[in-house]
Amino acid sequence: MISETDAATWGIAALATFGVIARPWHLPEFIWAVTGAVLLVLLNLLPWPDALAAAGKGTDVYFFLIGMMLLAEVARQEGLFDWLAAQAVRHSRGSAKRLFLIVYVVGTIVTVLLSNDATAVVLTPAVYAATRAAKVEPLPYLFVCAFIANAASFVLPISNPANLVVFGKQMPPLLIWLRIFALPSLAAIVATYLALRLALRRSLNAPVAEVADIVPLTLAGKLAAFGILLTACVLLVASAMDRDLGLPTFIAGAAVTVIILAIGRQSPLPVLKDISWSVLPLVAGLFILVEGLNRTGVLPALARVLKQASAVAPQATSWVAGVVVAFGSNLLNNLPMGLIAATTSQAAQVPAHVTGAILIGVDLGPNLSVTGSLATILWLIVLRREGEHVGAAQFLRLGLIVMPPALLLSLLALSVVSR
């Protein structure tokens, strides 16, 4: 039997998750996550020192997000995104389908080398600028940013911070990682592209306007581009050395921002004002909610079930675990789901291919709904800033077409390489 306190904890977590998804009264997502976390403490369901410790577990994520948001904002203000947009439109040569492919390829590269959160924060403004320059409906191309951010997020360990959470100290060396996930990643990327092209085909018939003369990048714009490339190199080195990614990203983003502002003798206030700081309390609230769920005793029970199932039927367990985690990520968000999955799988000491299936579910499953991943929530925040709005139902209709085939093909590819 579930105790009253456990039921209350799960009820608060469920209501907080619903608030993040539905945004009643159009209140920001972080309000609901923080409110749920505060209720756990006020009702003595989670001691406040444990709540603070849980929020502290997200320190690396906070640093990572701040660094990326600094890079994105200073690049936007210095015209880098407008310049990249003009280049993309010029290379599309009047074809909406070619522009769609260019955005998808660039999104894949950004996700692989800078992470899915960077795709949401850095690439989305550039794509929006490109659609304005091309005078086309922006949503089909903006959807690419959201879906490729998750579909390409397990090519490398650094492609998604959730990857580091799921594997923890059992992170495979890079070459072994590529042997396990290269084929599943390829399956996810290709399947997602084909599904998006099929679902959005009617929106890709409009001609793309010719771009006028492209204004050259300023020195500050070139420094912003160099800073983004430098950050990608820093992340690759940090990953290879098995280091945390947050602090190096923060240092790189802060250093680039300070240098550019100093050269231009600009105030930092415009950059700091336009950053979406609300994502930080959102992440903190999610970490606290997961800690509350962890104290209910359900996770150790799940670990025992997972361990028994893995011993009896490891291949079937990997399929079931991947699918369950994929859909569960849309109910809880994949960041807390990754924490839950990591706690459960590491306690159960499951085989590597079961952990791999769980990771695919955590990374790819969120393509079903708007709140499936932190990257998609960041994408929504960027869209609102640009005056665009995507409803939960609208995203879900597209997600039902895109996510399931990619998930099943990726799990199939994983089963092939695991034999």
QUIPEQUI-V703010 format. One record per residue. N is the residue number from 0. NEAR is the number of other ideal C-beta (glycine too) atoms within 10 Angstrom. Layout:
BEGIN
{{N:NEAR} {N:NEAR}}
END
This chain:
BEGIN
{{0:5} {1:12} {2:10} {3:8} {4:14} {5:17} {6:12} {7:17} {8:26} {9:15} {10:12} {11:22} {12:26} {13:14} {14:14} {15:27} {16:21} {17:15} {18:19} {19:24} {20:19} {21:13} {22:18} {23:10} {24:7} {25:6} {26:12} {27:18} {28:24} {29:22} {30:19} {31:22} {32:26} {33:20} {34:16} {35:25} {36:27} {37:16} {38:20} {39:28} {40:17} {41:10} {42:12} {43:9} {44:18} {45:24} {46:12} {47:13} {48:9} {49:16} {50:22} {51:12} {52:13} {53:24} {54:20} {55:11} {56:15} {57:22} {58:14} {59:18} {60:25} {61:18} {62:20} {63:24} {64:28} {65:19} {66:27} {67:27} {68:26} {69:25} {70:26} {71:29} {72:23} {73:30} {74:26} {75:19} {76:20} {77:23} {78:19} {79:27} {80:23} {81:20} {82:22} {83:21} {84:24} {85:20} {86:16} {87:24} {88:25} {89:16} {90:12} {91:22} {92:10} {93:13} {94:14} {95:21} {96:13} {97:15} {98:24} {99:24} {100:16} {101:20} {102:25} {103:22} {104:14} {105:20} {106:27} {107:22} {108:16} {109:25} {110:29} {111:21} {112:20} {113:24} {114:29} {115:34} {116:28} {117:29} {118:32} {119:31} {120:29} {121:25} {122:27} {123:29} {124:24} {125:24} {126:27} {127:23} {128:23} {129:28} {130:24} {131:15} {132:21} {133:25} {134:13} {135:22} {136:14} {137:18} {138:18} {139:23} {140:26} {141:22} {142:24} {143:28} {144:30} {145:30} {146:27} {147:30} {148:33} {149:33} {150:34} {151:28} {152:32} {153:29} {154:25} {155:22} {156:25} {157:25} {158:28} {159:30} {160:25} {161:30} {162:24} {163:19} {164:23} {165:28} {166:20} {167:12} {168:6} {169:12} {170:15} {171:16} {172:11} {173:15} {174:8} {175:11} {176:19} {177:15} {178:12} {179:21} {180:26} {181:15} {182:17} {183:30} {184:26} {185:15} {186:24} {187:30} {188:22} {189:13} {190:22} {191:27} {192:21} {193:13} {194:21} {195:23} {196:15} {197:10} {198:17} {199:20} {200:12} {201:8} {202:15} {203:20} {204:8} {205:13} {206:11} {207:24} {208:13} {209:13} {210:18} {211:9} {212:6} {213:14} {214:11} {215:9} {216:17} {217:16} {218:11} {219:21} {220:22} {221:15} {222:22} {223:28} {224:17} {225:12} {226:22} {227:23} {228:12} {229:15} {230:26} {231:19} {232:11} {233:18} {234:25} {235:16} {236:12} {237:17} {238:21} {239:12} {240:7} {241:12} {242:14} {243:16} {244:22} {245:21} {246:15} {247:19} {248:29} {249:19} {250:14} {251:22} {252:25} {253:15} {254:15} {255:24} {256:24} {257:13} {258:16} {259:23} {260:18} {261:10} {262:12} {263:15} {264:6} {265:15} {266:10} {267:13} {268:8} {269:12} {270:19} {271:13} {272:10} {273:15} {274:18} {275:20} {276:14} {277:14} {278:24} {279:18} {280:18} {281:26} {282:21} {283:24} {284:28} {285:31} {286:24} {287:29} {288:30} {289:24} {290:21} {291:26} {292:22} {293:20} {294:18} {295:19} {296:12} {297:16} {298:17} {299:14} {300:11} {301:17} {302:18} {303:12} {304:13} {305:22} {306:18} {307:12} {308:18} {309:22} {310:13} {311:9} {312:12} {313:15} {314:15} {315:11} {316:23} {317:27} {318:17} {319:16} {320:25} {321:28} {322:18} {323:16} {324:27} {325:30} {326:18} {327:19} {328:30} {329:24} {330:16} {331:24} {332:28} {333:32} {334:25} {335:27} {336:30} {337:28} {338:26} {339:22} {340:27} {341:21} {342:19} {343:24} {344:27} {345:16} {346:15} {347:22} {348:14} {349:24} {350:17} {351:14} {352:21} {353:26} {354:25} {355:28} {356:31} {357:26} {358:29} {359:30} {360:28} {361:32} {362:35} {363:37} {364:28} {365:34} {366:32} {367:24} {368:22} {369:25} {370:25} {371:30} {372:33} {373:27} {374:30} {375:29} {376:26} {377:26} {378:27} {379:22} {380:19} {381:24} {382:21} {383:14} {384:13} {385:16} {386:8} {387:15} {388:10} {389:18} {390:10} {391:15} {392:9} {393:13} {394:23} {395:14} {396:11} {397:21} {398:25} {399:13} {400:13} {401:27} {402:28} {403:19} {404:15} {405:27} {406:27} {407:16} {408:19} {409:30} {410:26} {411:13} {412:21} {413:24} {414:17} {415:11} {416:14} {417:17} {418:6}}
END
